[in-house]
Amino acid sequence: MPAVREVWERGDEVRIVLVFERWDGMSFGAAWEDLKVGMKSLTKWKRIALVTDLDWMITVVSLFGWMTLGELKRFPVAERDQAITWAAEDG
């Protein structure tokens, strides 16, 4: 995630929009790399907008989303533009 690293290097907070219209799985190596990136600068995560209609992902977020540092909000795929706007706001 080079763009996230760039934000950290500038000293800015991370605001990210993750869009999952479908899920084809993830290798262990990819999951490990994502975990390392996520843990590297825990205090820098400001807002995470998750855009998905996948039922299992919605359930996981509702159960474990409270563990995420910063704000996490789920949006349906049809509201992708609203997710982008929300992630950028300071609200």
C-alpha positions, 0 to 999 in steps of 0.5 A, spaced: 500 500 500 504 505 497 499 510 497 498 509 505 506 509 506 506 516 503 501 519 507 504 516 513 511 519 511 508 526 510 505 525 518 498 525 515 492 521 518 490 516 513 483 516 510 481 510 506 475 507 502 475 500 501 471 497 496 469 490 495 464 488 490 466 481 490 471 477 494 475 472 491 479 470 497 486 472 499 493 469 500 496 468 507 502 472 505 497 478 502 493 478 509 500 478 513 502 484 509 496 488 510 496 486 517 503 489 518 501 495 514 495 496 518 499 495 525 505 500 523 502 506 525 496 505 529 495 512 531 494 515 524 488 511 522 483 517 522 477 514 517 476 507 514 470 507 509 468 500 507 464 499 501 460 492 500 454 489 499 457 482 501 453 479 507 459 476 511 463 482 510 457 486 513 457 481 519 464 481 520 464 489 521 458 489 525 462 484 530 469 486 530 469 493 527 469 496 534 476 494 534 479 498 529 482 504 531 479 511 528 472 511 525 469 505 521 463 506 517 460 501 512 456 503 506 453 499 500 456 499 493 450 504 491 453 509 496 460 509 494 460 516 492 458 518 499 463 513 502 468 517 499 465 524 501 465 521 509 472 519 509 474 526 507 470 529 512 473 532 518 466 531 522 
